[in-house]
Amino acid sequence: MIPSLIILEATSNFLALVGSNTPYVNIYQQEGSTFTLLPSPASLPTGAAHNAMWSYDSRFLAVAHDNAPYLAIYQTSGSMPSQGVVVNRR
């Protein structure tokens, strides 16, 4: 995937890359100076991702993308923020 946006989560434990190729979102976990690619979320964005933002408390990752519902929101869980979409909005 060629990323169109790279966003580091506030505590610097996670890095999200979004782009126009599947899986549209890649999430890495940082441990020391190493970033490890986590498995893809169970529910991927339905089209090319253009923007993403972590919530202020790092509990959610919102990804704006092409195609309905245009927004995928992932809730963090323990060490992995890709436990699935918890909210889809149009």
C-alpha positions in Angstrom: 0.0 0.0 0.0 1.2 3.5 -0.8 0.1 5.6 2.1 -1.6 8.9 1.6 -1.5 9.7 5.3 0.6 8.6 8.3 -0.7 9.3 11.8 1.0 8.6 15.1 -1.3 8.0 18.1 -0.9 10.3 21.1 0.9 7.8 23.4 3.2 6.9 20.4 2.2 3.2 20.8 0.5 2.9 17.4 1.0 4.3 13.9 -1.7 4.2 11.3 -1.2 4.4 7.5 -4.1 5.0 5.2 -4.1 4.8 1.4 -5.9 4.0 -1.8 -4.9 0.3 -2.0 -6.4 -2.6 0.0 -6.4 -3.0 2.9 -6.7 0.8 2.9 -5.5 1.0 6.5 -2.4 -0.5 8.1 -1.8 -0.3 11.9 1.6 -0.7 13.4 2.4 -1.1 17.1 5.6 0.4 18.5 7.8 -1.3 21.0 11.0 0.5 21.6 12.4 1.5 18.2 10.5 -1.3 16.4 7.2 -1.0 14.6 5.3 -4.2 14.0 2.5 -4.5 11.5 -0.7 -5.7 13.2 -3.3 -7.9 11.4 -5.8 -6.0 9.3 -9.0 -5.0 11.0 -11.9 -7.5 10.7 -13.9 -4.9 8.8 -11.9 -2.8 6.3 -12.9 0.6 4.9 -15.1 0.1 1.9 -12.9 2.2 -0.4 -9.7 4.2 -0.6 -8.9 5.9 2.7 -8.1 9.6 2.6 -7.8 10.7 6.2 -7.6 9.3 9.7 -7.4 10.6 13.2 -7.0 9.1 16.7 -9.3 10.3 19.4 -7.8 12.5 22.1 -7.7 9.6 24.5 -6.4 7.1 21.9 -9.4 4.8 22.3 -10.7 5.3 18.7 -9.3 5.5 15.2 -11.6 7.2 12.7 -10.9 6.6 9.0 -12.6 8.6 6.2 -12.9 6.7 2.9 -14.6 6.5 -0.4 -17.9 4.6 -0.7 -20.7 4.3 1.9 -20.7 4.6 4.8 -17.6 6.9 4.2 -16.4 6.6 7.8 -15.0 3.6 9.7 -14.3 3.9 13.4 -12.2 1.4 15.2 -12.1 1.0 19.0 -8.8 0.1 20.6 -8.7 -3.0 22.8 -5.7 -3.8 24.8 -2.7 -3.9 22.5 -4.6 -3.9 19.3 -6.8 -1.1 17.8 -8.2 -3.3 15.1 -10.9 -5.3 16.9 -13.5 -4.2 14.3 -15.7 -1.4 13.4 -17.8 -0.2 16.3 -19.6 2.7 14.5 -20.4 3.3 10.8 -21.9 6.6 9.8 -23.1 7.9 6.5 
